[in-house]
Amino acid sequence: MKTLFATLVLVSTSSFAHDASFSSDSCNVDINGGVRISQSEIEFLKNDNHLYKIVDNSTLIIDGDEVALSASQQSLINQYSTDIRALIPQSKEIAADALALASDGVNLAFNELLGEGNALARDLTTHFNEISNEIEASFAANKTIHFDENGFSGDEFFGEEFEQRIEAAVEETVQNSIGSLMIAVGQELLFSGGDMSAFETRMENFGERVGHEMEMRGAEIEKRANGLCESLSKIDDLEEKIKQQIDEISEFNVLTTSFSNNDKA
C-alpha cells in the first residue's frame, strides 16, 4: 500500500530537479551563480559574492555605482529583469499544480478503499492545504526569493524536500488511520469472497487506472515545466546579448541552457 501511495506522489513531482539544475527531454538548464529577487532589485551573485544588480527593472549597479547605458542597452536590461520576474508566478503555479496532482492521486486511492468523504482523505487534504499555503506565502510578491547553485534557499519546493514532505504527510495519516484501513481491507476481502488473489488483482488494476490518470494529468504539468525551461533559455539568450553589449558584465555567466534536439525555442 505504501508503495502505491509513494508512486502516486513521485509521478507528480518527477518533473523537478533536486538542485539548481532543470532538465526535460529536450532542455537542460544549469544555474552557475546566485540570484536574489526582491520587489525592487534583482541581485546576481557568485559563491555568495556580489556581481551586479538591477534596480527597478532599469538601473544597472556594479560595485555600488550606476552604469551609464545606451538606449539599446537599457532595453535589454529592462527585458532581462522583466523576464526573470515573470518566472516567479510561473514557477509557483507549477509547484502548486504538482501538489494538487499528488493530493488527487492519494485521495483517489483512499476513496476507492474507504469510500467518499472518509476521514483519512480529509486529513490528507488538510496536510496538502497547509503545504499549498506555504508555497503561496513563499512566492508572495513581497517576499525575497533566493536561489543559487544549491537550489532554492529556505523551504525547497522543487526537490527532495518537496517530495519528502508529501510522503511524510501520507505516511503519518496512514499510520494514524491504520485501524480504519485494516477494517476496510477486511471488508474488501469479504467482498472478494476471501480470495486474496482476487483482492490483489482488483487493487493492482485500480492502481494501474490511477497511475494512468495521474500520468495524463502529469503530462500537462510537464508540458508547462518545459515551457518554463524555454523561458529560461530565452533569458539565457538575453544574458548573452547583454554580455556582448555591456563590457562591465561581459565575464559574468549566471545561466546556461542547452537543447538535446537542437530545436531551441
C-alpha positions in Angstrom: 0.0 0.0 0.0 2.8 2.4 0.9 4.4 1.7 -2.4 1.3 2.7 -4.3 1.0 6.0 -2.4 4.6 6.8 -2.8 4.4 6.1 -6.6 1.5 8.5 -6.9 3.4 11.2 -5.2 6.6 10.7 -7.2 4.7 10.8 -10.5 3.5 14.3 -9.7 6.9 15.6 -8.7 9.2 13.9 -11.2 9.5 17.0 -13.4 11.5 18.8 -10.8 15.3 18.6 -10.2 16.9 18.1 -6.8 19.4 21.0 -7.2 19.8 24.2 -9.2 19.6 22.3 -12.5 16.4 21.6 -14.5 16.1 19.1 -17.3 13.5 17.8 -19.6 13.5 15.5 -22.6 15.0 18.3 -24.8 16.2 21.1 -22.5 18.8 21.4 -19.8 19.4 24.4 -17.6 22.3 25.0 -15.2 22.5 27.9 -12.7 26.1 28.9 -12.4 25.6 31.6 -9.7 23.0 33.0 -7.4 20.0 35.3 -8.0 18.2 37.2 -5.3 14.9 38.7 -6.3 13.1 41.3 -4.2 10.3 43.8 -5.0 12.8 46.4 -6.2 16.0 44.6 -7.0 17.5 41.6 -8.8 20.9 40.8 -7.4 23.3 38.4 -9.1 26.0 36.6 -7.1 28.8 34.0 -7.5 29.8 32.0 -4.4 27.8 34.5 -2.3 29.9 37.4 -3.7 28.0 40.3 -5.3 28.4 40.6 -9.1 25.8 43.2 -10.1 22.2 44.2 -9.6 19.3 45.6 -11.5 17.1 48.1 -9.6 13.5 48.9 -10.6 13.9 46.9 -13.8 16.1 49.6 -15.3 19.2 50.7 -13.3 22.4 48.6 -13.6 24.5 48.8 -10.5 28.1 47.4 -10.2 30.3 47.9 -7.1 27.8 50.5 -5.9 28.0 52.6 -9.0 25.3 53.1 -11.7 26.4 52.1 -15.1 25.5 54.5 -17.9 23.5 52.7 -20.6 22.6 53.4 -24.2 19.0 53.1 -25.3 19.6 49.6 -26.7 21.4 48.5 -23.5 18.7 49.9 -21.4 16.1 48.0 -23.4 18.0 44.7 -22.9 18.3 45.3 -19.1 14.6 46.1 -18.8 13.6 42.9 -20.7 16.1 40.8 -18.8 14.8 41.9 -15.4 11.1 41.7 -16.5 11.5 38.2 -17.9 13.3 37.0 -14.7 10.5 38.3 -12.6 7.9 36.6 -14.8 9.5 33.2 -13.8 8.2 33.6 -10.2 4.4 33.2 -10.8 5.2 30.6 -13.5 7.2 28.5 -11.0 4.7 28.9 -8.3 1.8 27.6 -10.5 3.8 24.5 -11.4 4.7 23.7 -7.8 1.1 24.2 -6.7 -0.3 22.1 -9.5 2.2 19.3 -8.8 1.0 19.3 -5.2 -2.7 19.2 -6.3 -1.8 16.3 -8.5 -0.3 14.4 -5.6 -3.3 15.2 -3.5 -5.7 13.9 -6.2 -3.8 10.7 -6.6 -3.7 9.7 -3.0 -7.3 10.8 -2.4 -8.4 8.6 -5.3 -6.7 5.7 -3.7 -8.2 6.2 -0.2 -11.7 6.9 -1.6 -11.6 3.6 -3.5 -10.7 1.7 -0.3 -12.6 3.7 2.3 -15.4 5.4 0.4 -16.0 9.0 -0.5 -15.7 11.6 2.3 -13.5 9.3 4.5 -11.6 10.9 7.5 -8.2 9.8 6.1 -8.8 11.7 2.9 -9.9 14.7 4.8 -6.8 14.6 7.0 -4.6 14.4 3.9 -6.4 17.3 2.2 -5.7 19.4 5.4 -1.9 18.5 5.2 -1.8 19.3 1.5 -3.6 22.6 2.0 -1.0 23.6 4.6 1.8 22.9 2.2 -0.1 24.8 -0.6 -0.5 27.8 1.7 3.3 27.7 2.4 4.0 27.7 -1.3 1.7 30.7 -1.8 3.4 32.6 1.0 6.9 31.8 -0.1 6.2 33.1 -3.6 4.3 36.1 -2.5 5.0 39.4 -4.2 6.6 40.9 -1.0 8.9 38.0 -0.4 12.6 37.9 -1.4 13.4 34.8 -3.4 17.0 33.5 -3.4 18.4 30.6 -5.3 21.9 29.5 -6.2 24.0 26.5 -7.3 22.4 24.5 -4.5 18.8 25.3 -5.3 16.2 27.5 -3.5 17.1 28.8 -0.1 14.8 28.1 2.8 11.9 25.7 2.1 12.5 24.0 -1.2 9.6 23.2 -3.5 11.4 21.7 -6.4 13.5 19.0 -4.9 13.7 16.2 -2.4 12.2 18.2 0.4 9.1 18.8 -1.6 8.7 15.0 -2.2 9.6 14.1 1.3 7.1 16.4 2.9 4.3 15.0 0.8 5.4 11.4 1.5 5.6 12.2 5.2 2.1 13.6 5.2 0.7 10.5 3.6 2.7 8.1 5.9 1.6 10.0 9.0 -2.0 9.9 8.0 -1.9 6.2 7.1 -0.2 5.4 10.5 -2.9 7.3 12.4 -5.7 5.5 10.5 -4.2 2.0 10.3 -7.3 0.6 12.2 -9.7 2.0 9.6 -7.5 0.7 6.8 -7.3 -2.8 8.3 -11.1 -2.9 8.6 -11.5 -1.7 5.1 -9.1 -4.3 3.8 -11.0 -7.0 5.7 -14.3 -5.8 4.2 -12.8 -5.8 0.7 -11.6 -9.4 1.3 -15.1 -10.4 2.4 -16.5 -8.7 -0.7 -14.0 -10.8 -2.7 -15.1 -14.0 -1.0 -11.9 -14.2 1.0 -9.9 -14.7 -2.2 -6.7 -12.8 -1.5 -5.6 -13.2 -5.1 -8.8 -11.6 -6.4 -8.4 -8.8 -4.0 -4.8 -8.2 -5.0 -5.7 -8.2 -8.7 -8.5 -5.7 -8.1 -6.2 -3.4 -6.2 -3.5 -3.7 -8.9 -6.0 -2.9 -11.6 -7.1 0.1 -9.6 -3.5 1.2 -9.1 -2.9 1.0 -12.8 -6.0 3.1 -13.5 -4.9 5.7 -11.0 -1.4 5.7 -12.4 -2.7 6.2 -15.9 -4.9 9.1 -14.8 -2.0 10.7 -12.9 0.3 10.3 -15.8 -2.2 12.0 -18.1 -2.5 15.0 -15.7 1.2 15.0 -15.0 1.9 15.3 -18.8 0.2 18.7 -18.7 2.4 19.8 -15.8 5.5 18.5 -17.6 4.5 20.4 -20.7 4.3 23.6 -18.6 7.6 22.8 -16.9 9.1 22.5 -20.4 7.6 26.0 -21.1 9.5 27.2 -18.0 12.7 25.7 -19.4 12.1 27.6 -22.7 11.6 30.8 -20.8 14.9 30.2 -19.0 16.5 29.7 -22.4 15.3 33.0 -23.7 16.7 34.7 -20.5 20.0 32.9 -21.3 19.9 34.4 -24.7 19.3 37.9 -23.3 22.2 37.4 -20.8 24.5 36.6 -23.8 23.3 39.7 -25.6 23.9 41.8 -22.5 27.4 40.4 -22.0 28.2 41.3 -25.6 26.9 44.9 -25.3 27.9 45.8 -21.7 31.6 45.4 -21.1 31.3 45.7 -17.3 29.4 42.3 -17.1 30.9 40.6 -20.1 32.6 37.9 -18.0 29.6 37.0 -15.8 27.6 34.0 -16.7 24.7 33.0 -14.3 22.6 30.9 -16.6 23.5 28.2 -19.1 20.9 26.3 -21.3 21.3 23.5 -23.8 18.9 21.6 -26.0 19.5 17.9 -26.9 17.3 18.1 -30.1 18.9 21.3 -31.3 15.5 23.0 -31.8 15.9 25.8 -29.3 12.7 27.8 -29.0 
